[in-house]
Amino acid sequence: MPLSIATWNINSVRLRMPLVEHFLKTWQPDILCLQEIKCRNDQFPSAPLRKLGYEYIEMHGQKGYHGVATISRLPLHELSDRRDYCGVGDARHLSVVFAAGGKTIRLHNFYVPAGGDEPDRTVNPKFGHKLDFVDEMKLLHAEAEAGVSSILVGDLNIAPLEHDVWSHKQLLKIVSHTPVETEGLVSVMTGGAWVDLMRRHARRRRKSSTPGGAIGRRTGPPPTADAASTTSGPPPISQASSSASRSSRKRAAGSARPTTMCLS
């Protein structure tokens, strides 16, 4: 049986719960990772999700801002992890462990800071915070746990490759596209033994990063970057990320559309 994982910057899960329900009914992914849920854990709308068969829910929320959640039809092991990146109390990371296809898999769900509008940490603390966050992500290794595969998804807020965007040269001074950000994300991937699954199955020169048939199907808009461990033999099971620029990510009534991939 194929395993499908979807990821979605929902930009307030309570406000857009009807969209989430519609998506789950239509596409029925095994796991859905949400970013920017914008609610505390005790405010998360679990009941309608459980009615749809998603009985396993982990979240890392906070009042009014940020927050990530992972909901699953597959049992989640009691090994979830919520890291406070940069030590500022933001809810931007959650990892869960589940079993599929005879493998144990740790799934990381990230919401990387957007970084504000000015790509200069001396005048824009939000940009400095983003750079520090990405630097700390470099400590995350895909092979950190023996016998455990790793998948990393989320809203990474960085477009690392030239052909991820309509005009790389015109965006070099725009947050999410600056060299210090893109080089930082590439360092996260290379130093942590992660593989960009979209680009593994699509030519690097192709605009908007479209996966090839070897990995299965995808729905929603093409993401820019994502990563997964390659230590377990066959191609990684699933990838998805919503790391488009802030302006494009806020379209469609304030939230990006979800991205789903599955491996047959």
Backbone torsions as a table, in degrees:
resi	resn	phi	psi	omega
1	MET	NA	137.7	177.8
2	PRO	-71.1	152.5	174.3
3	LEU	-111.2	130.2	179.9
4	SER	-122.0	137.4	177.9
5	ILE	-128.6	129.1	178.4
6	ALA	-114.1	151.3	176.5
7	THR	-134.7	145.6	-170.9
8	TRP	-158.0	122.0	167.4
9	ASN	-79.6	101.2	-170.7
10	ILE	-85.8	-20.0	176.9
11	ASN	53.5	59.4	179.8
12	SER	96.4	96.3	-176.4
13	VAL	-68.9	-34.5	-179.3
14	ARG	-69.1	-37.3	179.6
15	LEU	-68.4	-33.7	-173.1
16	ARG	-113.7	25.2	-179.6
17	MET	-58.2	-38.5	176.4
18	PRO	-58.8	-35.5	177.0
19	LEU	-67.1	-40.4	178.6
20	VAL	-62.9	-45.8	179.9
21	GLU	-61.4	-42.6	179.6
22	HIS	-62.7	-43.8	179.8
23	PHE	-62.0	-45.2	-178.2
24	LEU	-66.1	-38.5	178.3
25	LYS	-67.4	-35.5	-175.5
26	THR	-77.9	-46.6	-171.2
27	TRP	-106.5	-23.1	175.0
28	GLN	50.1	54.2	174.9
29	PRO	-66.6	155.3	176.6
30	ASP	-69.0	-37.2	-177.9
31	ILE	-137.5	138.9	174.9
32	LEU	-123.6	124.6	176.0
33	CYS	-104.7	126.0	-178.6
34	LEU	-113.3	144.2	172.6
35	GLN	-122.0	159.1	-176.4
36	GLU	53.2	53.2	177.9
37	ILE	-71.4	-25.6	173.1
38	LYS	56.7	47.3	174.7
39	CYS	-158.8	158.8	174.1
40	ARG	-72.3	163.5	-179.5
41	ASN	-57.6	-40.4	-177.4
42	ASP	-75.3	-6.3	177.8
43	GLN	-101.2	-4.7	-175.3
44	PHE	-69.1	133.2	-175.7
45	PRO	-78.6	75.4	-176.3
46	SER	-74.5	-35.3	-171.5
47	ALA	-55.5	-50.7	-179.4
48	PRO	-65.0	-27.3	178.2
49	LEU	-71.6	-40.8	178.7
50	ARG	-65.6	-33.7	177.5
51	LYS	-63.5	-25.9	179.3
52	LEU	-89.4	3.8	177.7
53	GLY	99.6	2.3	179.9
54	TYR	-96.4	82.4	-171.9
55	GLU	-84.9	-14.9	-174.4
56	TYR	-109.8	112.7	-172.2
57	ILE	-133.2	127.5	172.8
58	GLU	-125.4	142.9	-178.5
59	MET	-144.3	158.2	173.8
60	HIS	-136.9	89.4	-172.6
61	GLY	-111.8	170.0	173.8
62	GLN	-154.7	159.4	-173.9
63	LYS	-66.8	119.9	168.1
64	GLY	79.0	-17.2	-173.7
65	TYR	-138.0	156.3	166.7
66	HIS	52.5	-141.0	177.4
67	GLY	89.0	139.5	177.1
68	VAL	-133.6	152.6	179.1
69	ALA	-146.6	146.1	176.4
70	THR	-126.2	121.9	-179.6
71	ILE	-117.8	143.6	-169.0
72	SER	-146.6	146.5	169.1
73	ARG	-87.1	-16.4	178.8
74	LEU	-93.7	144.1	178.2
75	PRO	-58.6	137.3	176.2
76	LEU	-103.0	131.6	-179.0
77	HIS	-71.9	161.3	179.3
78	GLU	-80.7	53.6	-178.5
79	LEU	-133.9	31.1	-179.8
80	SER	-71.7	152.1	-175.7
81	ASP	-137.8	133.4	178.1
82	ARG	-124.8	106.3	-175.5
83	ARG	-98.1	138.7	178.1
84	ASP	-95.6	84.1	-178.1
85	TYR	-64.8	134.4	-179.1
86	CYS	70.1	-0.3	174.4
87	GLY	62.5	33.7	-178.4
88	VAL	-108.9	3.2	177.0
89	GLY	84.9	10.2	178.9
90	ASP	-81.8	141.5	178.2
91	ALA	-92.1	90.1	-173.6
92	ARG	-127.0	4.2	-178.2
93	HIS	-147.1	143.6	174.0
94	LEU	-153.7	134.9	172.5
95	SER	-128.0	144.8	178.8
96	VAL	-131.5	161.6	179.1
97	VAL	-123.1	134.7	178.1
98	PHE	-145.2	170.6	179.5
99	ALA	-116.8	138.6	177.9
100	ALA	-160.5	139.1	177.0
101	GLY	58.6	31.1	-179.6
102	GLY	77.6	9.4	-179.1
103	LYS	-118.6	151.1	169.4
104	THR	-97.6	128.9	-171.3
105	ILE	-129.0	130.8	170.5
106	ARG	-99.8	125.8	-178.1
107	LEU	-111.1	115.6	177.8
108	HIS	-93.2	134.0	178.8
109	ASN	-120.4	115.3	-173.4
110	PHE	-117.6	145.4	163.8
111	TYR	-125.7	95.7	-179.1
112	VAL	-73.9	139.2	179.2
113	PRO	-54.0	142.8	-179.6
114	ALA	-69.1	-38.2	174.6
115	GLY	99.9	5.8	179.2
116	GLY	71.0	-161.9	-172.9
117	ASP	-105.8	-21.9	-174.8
118	GLU	-109.1	119.0	-177.2
119	PRO	-80.3	55.8	-178.2
120	ASP	-146.0	109.8	-174.8
121	ARG	-68.7	-17.8	179.5
122	THR	-73.0	-25.1	179.3
123	VAL	-116.3	-9.9	-177.3
124	ASN	-132.6	95.8	-179.4
125	PRO	-59.0	-29.3	180.0
126	LYS	-64.1	-36.0	178.7
127	PHE	-69.6	-41.0	176.4
128	GLY	-61.2	-39.9	178.2
129	HIS	-62.7	-40.0	179.0
130	LYS	-63.2	-45.0	-180.0
131	LEU	-63.1	-41.0	178.4
132	ASP	-65.0	-38.3	178.7
133	PHE	-61.7	-47.6	-180.0
134	VAL	-64.5	-38.2	177.3
135	ASP	-60.3	-41.4	179.6
136	GLU	-68.9	-30.5	176.6
137	MET	-63.5	-21.2	179.6
138	LYS	-64.6	-17.6	178.4
139	LEU	-81.5	-8.8	-178.5
140	LEU	-86.1	119.0	-176.1
141	HIS	-114.7	136.6	-177.9
142	ALA	-66.5	-21.0	-176.7
143	GLU	-109.3	27.6	-174.4
144	ALA	-67.6	-27.7	-176.5
145	GLU	-118.8	123.9	-179.3
146	ALA	-62.6	130.7	177.2
147	GLY	77.6	9.0	-178.9
148	VAL	-120.5	122.4	173.3
149	SER	-78.4	162.4	-176.3
150	SER	-134.4	140.3	173.7
151	ILE	-131.2	138.1	179.8
152	LEU	-124.4	122.6	178.1
153	VAL	-132.8	172.7	174.4
154	GLY	141.7	-171.7	173.1
155	ASP	-94.7	99.8	-174.5
156	LEU	-89.4	-12.9	172.7
157	ASN	57.1	26.8	176.2
158	ILE	-143.0	134.8	173.8
159	ALA	-106.4	99.1	-166.9
160	PRO	-79.8	-20.7	-173.3
161	LEU	-113.5	152.6	-176.8
162	GLU	-55.9	-39.6	-175.2
163	HIS	-91.7	11.8	173.6
164	ASP	-79.1	-16.0	-173.5
165	VAL	-132.2	166.6	-175.6
166	TRP	-67.7	-33.3	179.3
167	SER	-151.6	95.4	-177.7
168	HIS	-59.0	-44.0	-176.8
169	LYS	-64.0	-38.3	-178.2
170	GLN	-75.6	-12.5	-177.7
171	LEU	-108.3	4.9	-174.1
172	LEU	-61.3	-24.7	-179.9
173	LYS	-104.6	12.3	179.2
174	ILE	-102.3	136.0	178.7
175	VAL	-55.4	139.0	-175.3
176	SER	91.9	-8.6	-178.0
177	HIS	-129.2	-2.4	-176.5
178	THR	-69.6	152.1	-179.0
179	PRO	-56.7	-37.8	-178.3
180	VAL	-64.9	-32.0	177.5
181	GLU	-77.0	-48.9	-176.6
182	THR	-65.6	-39.1	177.2
183	GLU	-66.8	-33.7	177.8
184	GLY	-65.0	-43.1	179.9
185	LEU	-68.0	-39.1	176.6
186	VAL	-61.9	-38.0	177.9
187	SER	-65.6	-36.9	175.0
188	VAL	-57.0	-45.2	-175.6
189	MET	-71.7	-49.0	-176.5
190	THR	-69.8	-41.2	-179.2
191	GLY	-71.8	-25.8	-178.2
192	GLY	-100.5	8.0	179.6
193	ALA	61.7	36.5	176.6
194	TRP	-94.7	156.0	178.7
195	VAL	-123.6	131.1	174.4
196	ASP	-74.4	105.3	-172.9
197	LEU	-69.1	-33.7	177.1
198	MET	-61.2	-47.2	-176.6
199	ARG	-78.5	-16.5	174.9
200	ARG	-69.1	-28.5	-176.0
201	HIS	-115.5	17.4	175.1
202	ALA	-148.4	146.7	179.4
203	ARG	-62.3	142.0	-179.2
204	ARG	-65.7	-19.5	-179.2
205	ARG	-86.2	-8.5	-177.0
206	ARG	-78.4	131.0	178.2
207	LYS	-65.2	146.0	172.1
208	SER	61.4	19.0	165.2
209	SER	45.4	81.0	-179.9
210	THR	-103.8	128.6	-176.2
211	PRO	-73.6	157.2	177.9
212	GLY	-90.6	174.4	-174.9
213	GLY	-67.3	-18.7	-176.9
214	ALA	-62.4	-25.0	-176.8
215	ILE	-102.8	-7.9	175.9
216	GLY	111.3	-144.0	-172.9
217	ARG	-110.3	160.5	177.3
218	ARG	-138.6	145.2	173.9
219	THR	-123.7	156.8	179.2
220	GLY	87.7	-177.4	-177.2
221	PRO	-74.3	154.5	-178.2
222	PRO	-70.8	133.2	175.9
223	PRO	-83.7	172.6	-177.3
224	THR	-99.3	-36.7	-176.9
225	ALA	-154.1	150.1	174.6
226	ASP	-168.4	170.1	-173.1
227	ALA	-149.7	153.2	175.8
228	ALA	-154.5	155.1	179.8
229	SER	-70.2	147.9	177.9
230	THR	-117.5	23.4	-173.2
231	THR	-88.7	-0.3	-171.4
232	SER	-113.3	25.6	172.0
233	GLY	96.2	-93.3	-173.5
234	PRO	-72.5	171.8	179.6
235	PRO	-56.4	149.4	179.8
236	PRO	-54.5	150.9	-171.3
237	ILE	-72.7	-46.6	-173.2
238	SER	-155.3	152.5	174.2
239	GLN	-148.9	151.5	172.2
240	ALA	-170.4	143.0	173.9
241	SER	-156.5	154.0	-178.9
242	SER	-117.1	66.3	-173.8
243	SER	-101.3	30.3	176.2
244	ALA	-71.2	168.9	-179.2
245	SER	-62.6	158.8	-175.3
246	ARG	-58.8	-39.6	-176.7
247	SER	-64.8	-44.8	-179.7
248	SER	-70.9	-31.1	-177.3
249	ARG	-70.2	-22.2	-176.2
250	LYS	-93.8	6.3	177.1
251	ARG	-75.5	-176.4	177.5
252	ALA	58.0	61.0	176.8
253	ALA	60.4	31.6	171.7
254	GLY	96.5	-3.8	179.2
255	SER	-138.2	147.7	175.2
256	ALA	-72.2	160.1	174.3
257	ARG	-79.7	154.2	-179.0
258	PRO	-74.0	157.7	174.2
259	THR	-120.6	133.7	-178.1
260	THR	-130.9	139.2	171.6
261	MET	-135.8	150.5	175.3
262	CYS	-143.3	153.6	177.7
263	LEU	-112.8	124.4	179.0
264	SER	-76.0	NA	NA
